Amino acid sequence: MNKHGATLTISDEVEEIGGRVYVKAIASLWESESGEAVAGVQAFARESENKKGMDDAQITGSASSYARKYALNGLFCIDDTKDPDATNDHGKNKSEDLDF
């Protein structure tokens, strides 16, 4: 970030929407010298109503981590999902694909 004169900030807000609690992560990219915002994104993750073996703080922390991950993915155009078509041969095995 220093090399490019940029600063990254990430913050969380807790919001209730439709009776459910969501963590909203806000990731912003700033131009260091001027302090002007260059880009910003928001991502939401819903807290689970109950998660076996986790206390309330852990549930909120888990939702925060998830929301932050997806906010950063959006800000930096990171696609960490696997393409199902890249790994799915739709029931065909490799030798069948080579038949001409």
C-alpha positions, -999 to +999 in steps of 0.1 A: +000+000+000+029+024+008+045+017-026+013+029-043+005+058-019-027+041-007-043+034+027-069+007+034-095+010+061-119-017+072-147-012+097-178-030+108-213-019+117-240-041+132-275-037+116-308-052+123-327-060+091-361-078+092-355-090+127-321-105+119-287-092+129-262-085+101-226-074+103-218-048+076-181-046+067-170-014+049-136-016+031-123+017+017-092+026-003-078+061+002-051+081-016-026+086+012-013+121+002-046+138-004-067+117+020-094+113-007-114+082-010-106+062-042-130+033-038-152+017-012-174-014-009-198-029+017-205-065+024-231-081+047-230-113+067-259-125+088-253-138+123-264-173+128-293-176+154-273-202+171-241-220+163-233-251+183-202-247+205-199-209+199-208-181+223-223-148+211-190-130+207-177-159+185-208-158+163-204-121+158-167-124+151-173-151+125-199-130+107-174-100+108-146-121+093-169-134+066-182-099+057-147-084+057-135-112+034-162-105+008-157-067+011-120-071+004-128-095-025-151-068-040-127-040-034-097-058-050-117-078-076-108-111-061-128-141-072-121-169-047-150-191-058-144-222-077-162-225-110-183-257-108-180-262-146-142-263-143-143-293-120-175-310-131-173-334-160-211-338-161-209-375-156-184-381-183-150-396-176-119-383-193-114-412-217-149-407-232-141-370-240-112-382-263-134-404-285-137-389-320 
